[in-house]
Each structure stands twice: as C-alpha cells, then as structure tokens.
C-alpha cells in the first residue's frame, strides 16, 4: 500500500486514491474514471447496494404518501 501511495504522489495522481463511500466497506481504491468521479470500490457490490437501498427508501416513501 505504501508503494502505491508513493507512486501516486510521484505521478501527480494522488487525488485518484479514494476511500469507498459505503460505510460497510471503506476500502481504498484507485479511481480510474475519466472525470475522477468514482465513489465506490466496485459498482457491482458497494454501488449496487447503496443505490438499491436508496431506491427502496424512495419507493417506500412514495407508497406511504399515496396511501395516506
């Protein structure tokens, strides 16, 4: 890990080293996206979980509003 951090500093890519936004994960990852907008270590796992939870929360709120 120290080697990766050192190389990122030398190559001016320090800003691409990030921590996963999932509170359950918090793994470090290298953001290889073009716009440096990566949020999760893996979309298939962490990103999908977070987006699914947000969707369920939104639809549950909409159902409560519609029935009340």
C-alpha positions, 0 to 999 in steps of 0.5 A: 500500500505504501508503494502505491501511495508513493507512486501516486504522489510521484505521478501527480495522481494522488487525488485518484486514491479514494476511500469507498463511500459505503460505510460497510466497506471503506476500502481504498481504491484507485479511481480510474474514471475519466472525470475522477468521479468514482465513489465506490470500490466496485459498482457491482457490490458497494454501488449496487447496494447503496443505490438499491437501498436508496431506491427502496427508501424512495419507493417506500416513501412514495407508497406511504404518501399515496396511501395516506 
